[in-house]
Amino acid sequence: MPCPNGVDIPGNFEIYNEAFLHEDLPGARFKYQIFIAEAARAGACAACHECEEDCPQKIPISEWMPKVHALLGAA
């Protein structure tokens, strides 16, 4: 987890994926608010791209974090 801003990249993706896998958006939003500290949420991504250099799956993380936060951080 090489995020210099402290974003919990795997944790955010795990909850995001669970929302679709289990078809439970309300439950995923609850987990996002309870289990991911605000400073570690996807919304804290500064889009610095440093994590992408080390990502073994070559995921464009800085493009995905705003999408994750938009879905899970919504009220």
PQR file of N, CA, C, O and H, with PARSE charges and radii, in Angstrom:
ATOM      1  N   MET A   1       0.846  -1.174   0.000 -0.4000 1.5000
ATOM      2  CA  MET A   1       0.000   0.000   0.000 -0.0000 2.0000
ATOM      3  C   MET A   1       0.892   1.238   0.000  0.5500 1.7000
ATOM      4  O   MET A   1       1.140   1.820   1.056 -0.5500 1.4000
ATOM      5  N   PRO A   2       1.359   1.632  -1.134 -0.5600 1.5000
ATOM      6  CA  PRO A   2       2.328   2.725  -1.195  0.2800 2.0000
ATOM      7  C   PRO A   2       1.737   4.125  -1.287  0.5500 1.7000
ATOM      8  O   PRO A   2       2.368   4.999  -1.881 -0.5500 1.4000
ATOM      9  N   CYS A   3       0.572   4.379  -0.735 -0.4000 1.5000
ATOM     10  CA  CYS A   3      -0.019   5.717  -0.848 -0.0000 2.0000
ATOM     11  C   CYS A   3       0.668   6.688   0.109  0.5500 1.7000
ATOM     12  O   CYS A   3       0.648   6.476   1.321 -0.5500 1.4000
ATOM     13  H   CYS A   3       0.059   3.669  -0.252  0.4000 1.0000
ATOM     14  N   PRO A   4       1.276   7.750  -0.423 -0.5600 1.5000
ATOM     15  CA  PRO A   4       1.922   8.729   0.447  0.2800 2.0000
ATOM     16  C   PRO A   4       0.925   9.572   1.238  0.5500 1.7000
ATOM     17  O   PRO A   4       1.309  10.253   2.189 -0.5500 1.4000
ATOM     18  N   ASN A   5      -0.338   9.533   0.856 -0.4000 1.5000
ATOM     19  CA  ASN A   5      -1.372  10.298   1.561 -0.0000 2.0000
ATOM     20  C   ASN A   5      -2.139   9.458   2.562  0.5500 1.7000
ATOM     21  O   ASN A   5      -3.032   9.962   3.245 -0.5500 1.4000
ATOM     22  H   ASN A   5      -0.649   8.980   0.083  0.4000 1.0000
ATOM     23  N   GLY A   6      -1.798   8.175   2.656 -0.4000 1.5000
ATOM     24  CA  GLY A   6      -2.431   7.318   3.648 -0.0000 2.0000
ATOM     25  C   GLY A   6      -3.753   6.705   3.233  0.5500 1.7000
ATOM     26  O   GLY A   6      -4.470   6.167   4.076 -0.5500 1.4000
ATOM     27  H   GLY A   6      -1.073   7.766   2.101  0.4000 1.0000
ATOM     28  N   VAL A   7      -4.095   6.774   1.951 -0.4000 1.5000
ATOM     29  CA  VAL A   7      -5.337   6.164   1.483 -0.0000 2.0000
ATOM     30  C   VAL A   7      -5.199   4.647   1.562  0.5500 1.7000
ATOM     31  O   VAL A   7      -4.202   4.081   1.115 -0.5500 1.4000
ATOM     32  H   VAL A   7      -3.513   7.211   1.266  0.4000 1.0000
ATOM     33  N   ASP A   8      -6.200   4.003   2.128 -0.4000 1.5000
ATOM     34  CA  ASP A   8      -6.223   2.539   2.229 -0.0000 2.0000
ATOM     35  C   ASP A   8      -6.758   1.993   0.901  0.5500 1.7000
ATOM     36  O   ASP A   8      -7.941   1.675   0.780 -0.5500 1.4000
ATOM     37  H   ASP A   8      -7.011   4.463   2.491  0.4000 1.0000
ATOM     38  N   ILE A   9      -5.880   1.892  -0.075 -0.4000 1.5000
ATOM     39  CA  ILE A   9      -6.285   1.495  -1.425 -0.0000 2.0000
ATOM     40  C   ILE A   9      -6.962   0.130  -1.431  0.5500 1.7000
ATOM     41  O   ILE A   9      -8.071   0.019  -1.954 -0.5500 1.4000
ATOM     42  H   ILE A   9      -4.919   2.151   0.024  0.4000 1.0000
ATOM     43  N   PRO A  10      -6.347  -0.915  -0.874 -0.5600 1.5000
ATOM     44  CA  PRO A  10      -7.012  -2.223  -0.896  0.2800 2.0000
ATOM     45  C   PRO A  10      -8.334  -2.235  -0.135  0.5500 1.7000
ATOM     46  O   PRO A  10      -9.294  -2.868  -0.574 -0.5500 1.4000
ATOM     47  N   GLY A  11      -8.393  -1.548   0.992 -0.4000 1.5000
ATOM     48  CA  GLY A  11      -9.626  -1.510   1.778 -0.0000 2.0000
ATOM     49  C   GLY A  11     -10.762  -0.837   1.038  0.5500 1.7000
ATOM     50  O   GLY A  11     -11.902  -1.298   1.081 -0.5500 1.4000
ATOM     51  H   GLY A  11      -7.613  -1.033   1.348  0.4000 1.0000
ATOM     52  N   ASN A  12     -10.449   0.258   0.358 -0.4000 1.5000
ATOM     53  CA  ASN A  12     -11.455   0.960  -0.428 -0.0000 2.0000
ATOM     54  C   ASN A  12     -11.964   0.099  -1.574  0.5500 1.7000
ATOM     55  O   ASN A  12     -13.170   0.011  -1.803 -0.5500 1.4000
ATOM     56  H   ASN A  12      -9.522   0.632   0.323  0.4000 1.0000
ATOM     57  N   PHE A  13     -11.043  -0.537  -2.293 -0.4000 1.5000
ATOM     58  CA  PHE A  13     -11.438  -1.407  -3.395 -0.0000 2.0000
ATOM     59  C   PHE A  13     -12.232  -2.613  -2.902  0.5500 1.7000
ATOM     60  O   PHE A  13     -13.169  -3.056  -3.568 -0.5500 1.4000
ATOM     61  H   PHE A  13     -10.063  -0.466  -2.107  0.4000 1.0000
ATOM     62  N   GLU A  14     -11.866  -3.138  -1.755 -0.4000 1.5000
ATOM     63  CA  GLU A  14     -12.579  -4.300  -1.216 -0.0000 2.0000
ATOM     64  C   GLU A  14     -14.043  -3.966  -0.956  0.5500 1.7000
ATOM     65  O   GLU A  14     -14.931  -4.729  -1.335 -0.5500 1.4000
ATOM     66  H   GLU A  14     -11.105  -2.778  -1.214  0.4000 1.0000
ATOM     67  N   ILE A  15     -14.294  -2.847  -0.323 -0.4000 1.5000
ATOM     68  CA  ILE A  15     -15.669  -2.468  -0.021 -0.0000 2.0000
ATOM     69  C   ILE A  15     -16.419  -2.112  -1.304  0.5500 1.7000
ATOM     70  O   ILE A  15     -17.594  -2.448  -1.445 -0.5500 1.4000
ATOM     71  H   ILE A  15     -13.572  -2.227  -0.016  0.4000 1.0000
ATOM     72  N   TYR A  16     -15.762  -1.448  -2.221 -0.4000 1.5000
ATOM     73  CA  TYR A  16     -16.369  -1.114  -3.513 -0.0000 2.0000
ATOM     74  C   TYR A  16     -16.793  -2.387  -4.250  0.5500 1.7000
ATOM     75  O   TYR A  16     -17.914  -2.487  -4.749 -0.5500 1.4000
ATOM     76  H   TYR A  16     -14.807  -1.175  -2.106  0.4000 1.0000
ATOM     77  N   ASN A  17     -15.885  -3.347  -4.307 -0.4000 1.5000
ATOM     78  CA  ASN A  17     -16.181  -4.607  -4.987 -0.0000 2.0000
ATOM     79  C   ASN A  17     -17.308  -5.377  -4.298  0.5500 1.7000
ATOM     80  O   ASN A  17     -18.147  -5.984  -4.964 -0.5500 1.4000
ATOM     81  H   ASN A  17     -14.974  -3.266  -3.902  0.4000 1.0000
ATOM     82  N   GLU A  18     -17.326  -5.351  -2.974 -0.4000 1.5000
ATOM     83  CA  GLU A  18     -18.379  -6.029  -2.221 -0.0000 2.0000
ATOM     84  C   GLU A  18     -19.752  -5.437  -2.535  0.5500 1.7000
ATOM     85  O   GLU A  18     -20.748  -6.160  -2.561 -0.5500 1.4000
ATOM     86  H   GLU A  18     -16.645  -4.858  -2.432  0.4000 1.0000
ATOM     87  N   ALA A  19     -19.807  -4.134  -2.773 -0.4000 1.5000
ATOM     88  CA  ALA A  19     -21.084  -3.491  -3.098 -0.0000 2.0000
ATOM     89  C   ALA A  19     -21.717  -4.143  -4.315  0.5500 1.7000
ATOM     90  O   ALA A  19     -22.931  -4.340  -4.360 -0.5500 1.4000
ATOM     91  H   ALA A  19     -18.998  -3.547  -2.751  0.4000 1.0000
ATOM     92  N   PHE A  20     -20.896  -4.476  -5.300 -0.4000 1.5000
ATOM     93  CA  PHE A  20     -21.409  -5.090  -6.523 -0.0000 2.0000
ATOM     94  C   PHE A  20     -21.554  -6.597  -6.396  0.5500 1.7000
ATOM     95  O   PHE A  20     -22.532  -7.175  -6.870 -0.5500 1.4000
ATOM     96  H   PHE A  20     -19.910  -4.315  -5.264  0.4000 1.0000
ATOM     97  N   LEU A  21     -20.594  -7.224  -5.764 -0.4000 1.5000
ATOM     98  CA  LEU A  21     -20.616  -8.674  -5.620 -0.0000 2.0000
ATOM     99  C   LEU A  21     -21.853  -9.131  -4.850  0.5500 1.7000
ATOM    100  O   LEU A  21     -22.510 -10.102  -5.226 -0.5500 1.4000
ATOM    101  H   LEU A  21     -19.800  -6.755  -5.378  0.4000 1.0000
ATOM    102  N   HIS A  22     -22.156  -8.420  -3.771 -0.4000 1.5000
ATOM    103  CA  HIS A  22     -23.287  -8.796  -2.917 -0.0000 2.0000
ATOM    104  C   HIS A  22     -24.544  -7.978  -3.209  0.5500 1.7000
ATOM    105  O   HIS A  22     -25.572  -8.140  -2.550 -0.5500 1.4000
ATOM    106  H   HIS A  22     -21.622  -7.632  -3.466  0.4000 1.0000
ATOM    107  N   GLU A  23     -24.446  -7.098  -4.204 -0.4000 1.5000
ATOM    108  CA  GLU A  23     -25.567  -6.226  -4.556 -0.0000 2.0000
ATOM    109  C   GLU A  23     -26.144  -5.540  -3.321  0.5500 1.7000
ATOM    110  O   GLU A  23     -27.351  -5.556  -3.082 -0.5500 1.4000
ATOM    111  H   GLU A  23     -23.612  -6.966  -4.739  0.4000 1.0000
ATOM    112  N   ASP A  24     -25.251  -4.941  -2.549 -0.4000 1.5000
ATOM    113  CA  ASP A  24     -25.644  -4.316  -1.286 -0.0000 2.0000
ATOM    114  C   ASP A  24     -24.948  -2.967  -1.127  0.5500 1.7000
ATOM    115  O   ASP A  24     -24.002  -2.837  -0.350 -0.5500 1.4000
ATOM    116  H   ASP A  24     -24.270  -4.928  -2.743  0.4000 1.0000
ATOM    117  N   LEU A  25     -25.418  -1.976  -1.859 -0.4000 1.5000
ATOM    118  CA  LEU A  25     -24.823  -0.647  -1.782 -0.0000 2.0000
ATOM    119  C   LEU A  25     -24.995  -0.010  -0.396  0.5500 1.7000
ATOM    120  O   LEU A  25     -24.041   0.579   0.112 -0.5500 1.4000
ATOM    121  H   LEU A  25     -26.186  -2.082  -2.490  0.4000 1.0000
ATOM    122  N   PRO A  26     -26.163  -0.105   0.227 -0.5600 1.5000
ATOM    123  CA  PRO A  26     -26.292   0.485   1.568  0.2800 2.0000
ATOM    124  C   PRO A  26     -25.310  -0.131   2.572  0.5500 1.7000
ATOM    125  O   PRO A  26     -24.718   0.582   3.383 -0.5500 1.4000
ATOM    126  N   GLY A  27     -25.141  -1.448   2.515 -0.4000 1.5000
ATOM    127  CA  GLY A  27     -24.197  -2.112   3.418 -0.0000 2.0000
ATOM    128  C   GLY A  27     -22.773  -1.687   3.158  0.5500 1.7000
ATOM    129  O   GLY A  27     -21.997  -1.497   4.095 -0.5500 1.4000
ATOM    130  H   GLY A  27     -25.621  -2.028   1.856  0.4000 1.0000
ATOM    131  N   ALA A  28     -22.417  -1.533   1.879 -0.4000 1.5000
ATOM    132  CA  ALA A  28     -21.066  -1.099   1.526 -0.0000 2.0000
ATOM    133  C   ALA A  28     -20.823   0.331   1.993  0.5500 1.7000
ATOM    134  O   ALA A  28     -19.743   0.650   2.489 -0.5500 1.4000
ATOM    135  H   ALA A  28     -23.047  -1.687   1.118  0.4000 1.0000
ATOM    136  N   ARG A  29     -21.815   1.184   1.838 -0.4000 1.5000
ATOM    137  CA  ARG A  29     -21.667   2.568   2.308 -0.0000 2.0000
ATOM    138  C   ARG A  29     -21.485   2.605   3.826  0.5500 1.7000
ATOM    139  O   ARG A  29     -20.700   3.399   4.344 -0.5500 1.4000
ATOM    140  H   ARG A  29     -22.693   0.925   1.435  0.4000 1.0000
ATOM    141  N   PHE A  30     -22.204   1.756   4.521 -0.4000 1.5000
ATOM    142  CA  PHE A  30     -22.061   1.676   5.974 -0.0000 2.0000
ATOM    143  C   PHE A  30     -20.639   1.253   6.339  0.5500 1.7000
ATOM    144  O   PHE A  30     -20.007   1.872   7.195 -0.5500 1.4000
ATOM    145  H   PHE A  30     -22.842   1.112   4.100  0.4000 1.0000
ATOM    146  N   LYS A  31     -20.138   0.204   5.694 -0.4000 1.5000
ATOM    147  CA  LYS A  31     -18.773  -0.266   5.967 -0.0000 2.0000
ATOM    148  C   LYS A  31     -17.746   0.817   5.669  0.5500 1.7000
ATOM    149  O   LYS A  31     -16.793   0.995   6.427 -0.5500 1.4000
ATOM    150  H   LYS A  31     -20.652  -0.298   4.999  0.4000 1.0000
ATOM    151  N   TYR A  32     -17.932   1.532   4.583 -0.4000 1.5000
ATOM    152  CA  TYR A  32     -17.017   2.608   4.192 -0.0000 2.0000
ATOM    153  C   TYR A  32     -16.927   3.666   5.288  0.5500 1.7000
ATOM    154  O   TYR A  32     -15.840   4.135   5.621 -0.5500 1.4000
ATOM    155  H   TYR A  32     -18.706   1.387   3.967  0.4000 1.0000
ATOM    156  N   GLN A  33     -18.077   4.035   5.842 -0.4000 1.5000
ATOM    157  CA  GLN A  33     -18.115   5.059   6.884 -0.0000 2.0000
ATOM    158  C   GLN A  33     -17.563   4.554   8.217  0.5500 1.7000
ATOM    159  O   GLN A  33     -16.945   5.317   8.960 -0.5500 1.4000
ATOM    160  H   GLN A  33     -18.960   3.653   5.571  0.4000 1.0000
ATOM    161  N   ILE A  34     -17.781   3.281   8.523 -0.4000 1.5000
ATOM    162  CA  ILE A  34     -17.406   2.732   9.823 -0.0000 2.0000
ATOM    163  C   ILE A  34     -15.985   2.173   9.857  0.5500 1.7000
ATOM    164  O   ILE A  34     -15.248   2.403  10.815 -0.5500 1.4000
ATOM    165  H   ILE A  34     -18.283   2.661   7.920  0.4000 1.0000
ATOM    166  N   PHE A  35     -15.602   1.438   8.811 -0.4000 1.5000
ATOM    167  CA  PHE A  35     -14.339   0.704   8.842 -0.0000 2.0000
ATOM    168  C   PHE A  35     -13.157   1.389   8.163  0.5500 1.7000
ATOM    169  O   PHE A  35     -12.014   0.976   8.357 -0.5500 1.4000
ATOM    170  H   PHE A  35     -16.201   1.250   8.032  0.4000 1.0000
ATOM    171  N   ILE A  36     -13.413   2.422   7.376 -0.4000 1.5000
ATOM    172  CA  ILE A  36     -12.314   3.149   6.736 -0.0000 2.0000
ATOM    173  C   ILE A  36     -12.257   4.538   7.372  0.5500 1.7000
ATOM    174  O   ILE A  36     -13.207   5.315   7.284 -0.5500 1.4000
ATOM    175  H   ILE A  36     -14.342   2.757   7.219  0.4000 1.0000
ATOM    176  N   ALA A  37     -11.141   4.831   8.005 -0.4000 1.5000
ATOM    177  CA  ALA A  37     -10.984   6.159   8.624 -0.0000 2.0000
ATOM    178  C   ALA A  37     -11.103   7.226   7.541  0.5500 1.7000
ATOM    179  O   ALA A  37     -10.715   7.001   6.394 -0.5500 1.4000
ATOM    180  H   ALA A  37     -10.368   4.200   8.077  0.4000 1.0000
ATOM    181  N   GLU A  38     -11.633   8.368   7.903 -0.4000 1.5000
ATOM    182  CA  GLU A  38     -11.858   9.425   6.908 -0.0000 2.0000
ATOM    183  C   GLU A  38     -10.589   9.761   6.129  0.5500 1.7000
ATOM    184  O   GLU A  38     -10.643   9.964   4.916 -0.5500 1.4000
ATOM    185  H   GLU A  38     -11.949   8.551   8.834  0.4000 1.0000
ATOM    186  N   ALA A  39      -9.466   9.819   6.807 -0.4000 1.5000
ATOM    187  CA  ALA A  39      -8.204  10.152   6.143 -0.0000 2.0000
ATOM    188  C   ALA A  39      -7.723   9.054   5.205  0.5500 1.7000
ATOM    189  O   ALA A  39      -6.863   9.295   4.358 -0.5500 1.4000
ATOM    190  H   ALA A  39      -9.423   9.654   7.792  0.4000 1.0000
ATOM    191  N   ALA A  40      -8.272   7.845   5.349 -0.4000 1.5000
ATOM    192  CA  ALA A  40      -7.866   6.714   4.512 -0.0000 2.0000
ATOM    193  C   ALA A  40      -8.888   6.391   3.426  0.5500 1.7000
ATOM    194  O   ALA A  40      -8.704   5.442   2.663 -0.5500 1.4000
ATOM    195  H   ALA A  40      -8.971   7.649   6.038  0.4000 1.0000
ATOM    196  N   ARG A  41      -9.956   7.170   3.353 -0.4000 1.5000
ATOM    197  CA  ARG A  41     -10.996   6.921   2.352 -0.0000 2.0000
ATOM    198  C   ARG A  41     -10.539   7.363   0.966  0.5500 1.7000
ATOM    199  O   ARG A  41      -9.606   8.151   0.814 -0.5500 1.4000
ATOM    200  H   ARG A  41     -10.106   7.940   3.973  0.4000 1.0000
ATOM    201  N   ALA A  42     -11.215   6.837  -0.018 -0.4000 1.5000
ATOM    202  CA  ALA A  42     -10.883   7.125  -1.414 -0.0000 2.0000
ATOM    203  C   ALA A  42     -10.927   8.617  -1.722  0.5500 1.7000
ATOM    204  O   ALA A  42     -10.195   9.093  -2.590 -0.5500 1.4000
ATOM    205  H   ALA A  42     -11.973   6.197   0.106  0.4000 1.0000
ATOM    206  N   GLY A  43     -11.776   9.353  -1.022 -0.4000 1.5000
ATOM    207  CA  GLY A  43     -11.884  10.793  -1.233 -0.0000 2.0000
ATOM    208  C   GLY A  43     -10.633  11.556  -0.860  0.5500 1.7000
ATOM    209  O   GLY A  43     -10.476  12.712  -1.254 -0.5500 1.4000
ATOM    210  H   GLY A  43     -12.370   8.967  -0.317  0.4000 1.0000
ATOM    211  N   ALA A  44      -9.740  10.935  -0.109 -0.4000 1.5000
ATOM    212  CA  ALA A  44      -8.485  11.595   0.283 -0.0000 2.0000
ATOM    213  C   ALA A  44      -7.391  11.445  -0.773  0.5500 1.7000
ATOM    214  O   ALA A  44      -6.289  11.969  -0.609 -0.5500 1.4000
ATOM    215  H   ALA A  44      -9.867   9.996   0.211  0.4000 1.0000
ATOM    216  N   CYS A  45      -7.694  10.735  -1.846 -0.4000 1.5000
ATOM    217  CA  CYS A  45      -6.704  10.542  -2.919 -0.0000 2.0000
ATOM    218  C   CYS A  45      -6.358  11.889  -3.551  0.5500 1.7000
ATOM    219  O   CYS A  45      -7.245  12.647  -3.943 -0.5500 1.4000
ATOM    220  H   CYS A  45      -8.589  10.309  -1.979  0.4000 1.0000
ATOM    221  N   ALA A  46      -5.070  12.174  -3.643 -0.4000 1.5000
ATOM    222  CA  ALA A  46      -4.597  13.428  -4.224 -0.0000 2.0000
ATOM    223  C   ALA A  46      -4.230  13.274  -5.697  0.5500 1.7000
ATOM    224  O   ALA A  46      -3.739  14.220  -6.313 -0.5500 1.4000
ATOM    225  H   ALA A  46      -4.350  11.558  -3.324  0.4000 1.0000
ATOM    226  N   ALA A  47      -4.460  12.106  -6.261 -0.4000 1.5000
ATOM    227  CA  ALA A  47      -4.166  11.813  -7.670 -0.0000 2.0000
ATOM    228  C   ALA A  47      -2.708  12.105  -8.017  0.5500 1.7000
ATOM    229  O   ALA A  47      -2.404  12.677  -9.064 -0.5500 1.4000
ATOM    230  H   ALA A  47      -4.859  11.337  -5.761  0.4000 1.0000
ATOM    231  N   CYS A  48      -1.825  11.704  -7.122 -0.4000 1.5000
ATOM    232  CA  CYS A  48      -0.391  11.934  -7.353 -0.0000 2.0000
ATOM    233  C   CYS A  48       0.233  10.862  -8.251  0.5500 1.7000
ATOM    234  O   CYS A  48       1.337  11.041  -8.764 -0.5500 1.4000
ATOM    235  H   CYS A  48      -2.072  11.240  -6.272  0.4000 1.0000
ATOM    236  N   HIS A  49      -0.468   9.767  -8.433 -0.4000 1.5000
ATOM    237  CA  HIS A  49      -0.069   8.651  -9.305 -0.0000 2.0000
ATOM    238  C   HIS A  49       1.097   7.820  -8.784  0.5500 1.7000
ATOM    239  O   HIS A  49       1.528   6.889  -9.464 -0.5500 1.4000
ATOM    240  H   HIS A  49      -1.366   9.621  -8.016  0.4000 1.0000
ATOM    241  N   GLU A  50       1.620   8.126  -7.598 -0.4000 1.5000
ATOM    242  CA  GLU A  50       2.760   7.376  -7.074 -0.0000 2.0000
ATOM    243  C   GLU A  50       2.411   5.904  -6.841  0.5500 1.7000
ATOM    244  O   GLU A  50       3.254   5.035  -7.063 -0.5500 1.4000
ATOM    245  H   GLU A  50       1.269   8.882  -7.046  0.4000 1.0000
ATOM    246  N   CYS A  51       1.212   5.617  -6.409 -0.4000 1.5000
ATOM    247  CA  CYS A  51       0.807   4.241  -6.145 -0.0000 2.0000
ATOM    248  C   CYS A  51       0.740   3.419  -7.427  0.5500 1.7000
ATOM    249  O   CYS A  51       0.981   2.212  -7.408 -0.5500 1.4000
ATOM    250  H   CYS A  51       0.528   6.323  -6.229  0.4000 1.0000
ATOM    251  N   GLU A  52       0.417   4.063  -8.524 -0.4000 1.5000
ATOM    252  CA  GLU A  52       0.241   3.355  -9.785 -0.0000 2.0000
ATOM    253  C   GLU A  52       1.548   2.746 -10.290  0.5500 1.7000
ATOM    254  O   GLU A  52       1.544   1.719 -10.969 -0.5500 1.4000
ATOM    255  H   GLU A  52       0.221   5.044  -8.539  0.4000 1.0000
ATOM    256  N   GLU A  53       2.646   3.382  -9.957 -0.4000 1.5000
ATOM    257  CA  GLU A  53       3.954   2.864 -10.376 -0.0000 2.0000
ATOM    258  C   GLU A  53       4.245   1.515  -9.739  0.5500 1.7000
ATOM    259  O   GLU A  53       4.923   0.678 -10.335 -0.5500 1.4000
ATOM    260  H   GLU A  53       2.649   4.216  -9.405  0.4000 1.0000
ATOM    261  N   ASP A  54       3.734   1.299  -8.530 -0.4000 1.5000
ATOM    262  CA  ASP A  54       4.000   0.067  -7.785 -0.0000 2.0000
ATOM    263  C   ASP A  54       2.868  -0.945  -7.856  0.5500 1.7000
ATOM    264  O   ASP A  54       2.991  -2.040  -7.308 -0.5500 1.4000
ATOM    265  H   ASP A  54       3.183   1.979  -8.047  0.4000 1.0000
ATOM    266  N   CYS A  55       1.778  -0.607  -8.513 -0.4000 1.5000
ATOM    267  CA  CYS A  55       0.621  -1.497  -8.557 -0.0000 2.0000
ATOM    268  C   CYS A  55       0.911  -2.700  -9.452  0.5500 1.7000
ATOM    269  O   CYS A  55       1.153  -2.541 -10.649 -0.5500 1.4000
ATOM    270  H   CYS A  55       1.678   0.283  -8.959  0.4000 1.0000
ATOM    271  N   PRO A  56       0.888  -3.912  -8.873 -0.5600 1.5000
ATOM    272  CA  PRO A  56       1.180  -5.098  -9.678  0.2800 2.0000
ATOM    273  C   PRO A  56       0.113  -5.387 -10.734  0.5500 1.7000
ATOM    274  O   PRO A  56       0.380  -6.082 -11.715 -0.5500 1.4000
ATOM    275  N   GLN A  57      -1.100  -4.854 -10.533 -0.4000 1.5000
ATOM    276  CA  GLN A  57      -2.182  -5.076 -11.492 -0.0000 2.0000
ATOM    277  C   GLN A  57      -2.303  -3.939 -12.499  0.5500 1.7000
ATOM    278  O   GLN A  57      -3.143  -3.985 -13.398 -0.5500 1.4000
ATOM    279  H   GLN A  57      -1.317  -4.290  -9.736  0.4000 1.0000
ATOM    280  N   LYS A  58      -1.468  -2.928 -12.346 -0.4000 1.5000
ATOM    281  CA  LYS A  58      -1.457  -1.767 -13.252 -0.0000 2.0000
ATOM    282  C   LYS A  58      -2.822  -1.068 -13.321  0.5500 1.7000
ATOM    283  O   LYS A  58      -3.256  -0.628 -14.386 -0.5500 1.4000
ATOM    284  H   LYS A  58      -0.785  -2.891 -11.616  0.4000 1.0000
ATOM    285  N   ILE A  59      -3.477  -0.979 -12.182 -0.4000 1.5000
ATOM    286  CA  ILE A  59      -4.770  -0.310 -12.090 -0.0000 2.0000
ATOM    287  C   ILE A  59      -4.541   1.196 -12.064  0.5500 1.7000
ATOM    288  O   ILE A  59      -3.665   1.659 -11.334 -0.5500 1.4000
ATOM    289  H   ILE A  59      -3.124  -1.337 -11.317  0.4000 1.0000
ATOM    290  N   PRO A  60      -5.297   1.977 -12.833 -0.5600 1.5000
ATOM    291  CA  PRO A  60      -5.193   3.439 -12.761  0.2800 2.0000
ATOM    292  C   PRO A  60      -5.895   3.940 -11.489  0.5500 1.7000
ATOM    293  O   PRO A  60      -6.997   4.485 -11.544 -0.5500 1.4000
ATOM    294  N   ILE A  61      -5.244   3.745 -10.372 -0.4000 1.5000
ATOM    295  CA  ILE A  61      -5.844   3.992  -9.063 -0.0000 2.0000
ATOM    296  C   ILE A  61      -6.344   5.421  -8.912  0.5500 1.7000
ATOM    297  O   ILE A  61      -7.421   5.643  -8.357 -0.5500 1.4000
ATOM    298  H   ILE A  61      -4.349   3.302 -10.328  0.4000 1.0000
ATOM    299  N   SER A  62      -5.583   6.385  -9.394 -0.4000 1.5000
ATOM    300  CA  SER A  62      -5.995   7.784  -9.236 -0.0000 2.0000
ATOM    301  C   SER A  62      -7.267   8.098 -10.028  0.5500 1.7000
ATOM    302  O   SER A  62      -7.954   9.073  -9.724 -0.5500 1.4000
ATOM    303  H   SER A  62      -4.709   6.204  -9.844  0.4000 1.0000
ATOM    304  N   GLU A  63      -7.584   7.295 -11.026 -0.4000 1.5000
ATOM    305  CA  GLU A  63      -8.842   7.462 -11.757 -0.0000 2.0000
ATOM    306  C   GLU A  63      -9.993   6.770 -11.028  0.5500 1.7000
ATOM    307  O   GLU A  63     -11.138   7.215 -11.108 -0.5500 1.4000
ATOM    308  H   GLU A  63      -7.025   6.503 -11.273  0.4000 1.0000
ATOM    309  N   TRP A  64      -9.690   5.683 -10.319 -0.4000 1.5000
ATOM    310  CA  TRP A  64     -10.720   4.903  -9.641 -0.0000 2.0000
ATOM    311  C   TRP A  64     -11.115   5.462  -8.283  0.5500 1.7000
ATOM    312  O   TRP A  64     -12.279   5.347  -7.899 -0.5500 1.4000
ATOM    313  H   TRP A  64      -8.759   5.321 -10.254  0.4000 1.0000
ATOM    314  N   MET A  65     -10.201   6.054  -7.553 -0.4000 1.5000
ATOM    315  CA  MET A  65     -10.529   6.516  -6.204 -0.0000 2.0000
ATOM    316  C   MET A  65     -11.670   7.530  -6.187  0.5500 1.7000
ATOM    317  O   MET A  65     -12.533   7.435  -5.314 -0.5500 1.4000
ATOM    318  H   MET A  65      -9.255   6.148  -7.865  0.4000 1.0000
ATOM    319  N   PRO A  66     -11.721   8.501  -7.112 -0.5600 1.5000
ATOM    320  CA  PRO A  66     -12.887   9.399  -7.107  0.2800 2.0000
ATOM    321  C   PRO A  66     -14.199   8.669  -7.384  0.5500 1.7000
ATOM    322  O   PRO A  66     -15.241   9.036  -6.840 -0.5500 1.4000
ATOM    323  N   LYS A  67     -14.152   7.632  -8.230 -0.4000 1.5000
ATOM    324  CA  LYS A  67     -15.361   6.849  -8.526 -0.0000 2.0000
ATOM    325  C   LYS A  67     -15.802   6.059  -7.287  0.5500 1.7000
ATOM    326  O   LYS A  67     -16.990   5.969  -6.977 -0.5500 1.4000
ATOM    327  H   LYS A  67     -13.306   7.333  -8.672  0.4000 1.0000
ATOM    328  N   VAL A  68     -14.818   5.495  -6.596 -0.4000 1.5000
ATOM    329  CA  VAL A  68     -15.123   4.743  -5.380 -0.0000 2.0000
ATOM    330  C   VAL A  68     -15.764   5.656  -4.340  0.5500 1.7000
ATOM    331  O   VAL A  68     -16.769   5.303  -3.722 -0.5500 1.4000
ATOM    332  H   VAL A  68     -13.853   5.568  -6.848  0.4000 1.0000
ATOM    333  N   HIS A  69     -15.169   6.839  -4.155 -0.4000 1.5000
ATOM    334  CA  HIS A  69     -15.700   7.769  -3.165 -0.0000 2.0000
ATOM    335  C   HIS A  69     -17.074   8.300  -3.570  0.5500 1.7000
ATOM    336  O   HIS A  69     -17.948   8.482  -2.722 -0.5500 1.4000
ATOM    337  H   HIS A  69     -14.353   7.126  -4.657  0.4000 1.0000
ATOM    338  N   ALA A  70     -17.258   8.546  -4.853 -0.4000 1.5000
ATOM    339  CA  ALA A  70     -18.560   9.045  -5.317 -0.0000 2.0000
ATOM    340  C   ALA A  70     -19.659   8.040  -5.013  0.5500 1.7000
ATOM    341  O   ALA A  70     -20.767   8.423  -4.638 -0.5500 1.4000
ATOM    342  H   ALA A  70     -16.548   8.398  -5.541  0.4000 1.0000
ATOM    343  N   LEU A  71     -19.363   6.772  -5.170 -0.4000 1.5000
ATOM    344  CA  LEU A  71     -20.374   5.740  -4.918 -0.0000 2.0000
ATOM    345  C   LEU A  71     -20.568   5.486  -3.432  0.5500 1.7000
ATOM    346  O   LEU A  71     -21.697   5.462  -2.942 -0.5500 1.4000
ATOM    347  H   LEU A  71     -18.463   6.461  -5.475  0.4000 1.0000
ATOM    348  N   LEU A  72     -19.459   5.296  -2.712 -0.4000 1.5000
ATOM    349  CA  LEU A  72     -19.554   4.904  -1.314 -0.0000 2.0000
ATOM    350  C   LEU A  72     -19.722   6.069  -0.345  0.5500 1.7000
ATOM    351  O   LEU A  72     -20.279   5.900   0.741 -0.5500 1.4000
ATOM    352  H   LEU A  72     -18.542   5.316  -3.110  0.4000 1.0000
ATOM    353  N   GLY A  73     -19.253   7.224  -0.725 -0.4000 1.5000
ATOM    354  CA  GLY A  73     -19.333   8.380   0.167 -0.0000 2.0000
ATOM    355  C   GLY A  73     -20.648   9.132   0.069  0.5500 1.7000
ATOM    356  O   GLY A  73     -20.923  10.029   0.866 -0.5500 1.4000
ATOM    357  H   GLY A  73     -18.801   7.361  -1.607  0.4000 1.0000
ATOM    358  N   ALA A  74     -21.464   8.759  -0.920 -0.4000 1.5000
ATOM    359  CA  ALA A  74     -22.756   9.422  -1.091 -0.0000 2.0000
ATOM    360  C   ALA A  74     -23.681   9.084   0.075  0.5500 1.7000
ATOM    361  O   ALA A  74     -23.650   7.981   0.621 -0.5500 1.4000
ATOM    362  H   ALA A  74     -21.241   8.031  -1.568  0.4000 1.0000
ATOM    363  N   ALA A  75     -24.486  10.045   0.431 -0.4000 1.5000
ATOM    364  CA  ALA A  75     -25.419   9.833   1.548 -0.0000 2.0000
ATOM    365  C   ALA A  75     -26.647   9.071   1.141  0.5500 1.7000
ATOM    366  O   ALA A  75     -27.520   8.817   1.971 -0.5500 1.4000
ATOM    367  H   ALA A  75     -24.511  10.941  -0.013  0.4000 1.0000
TER
END
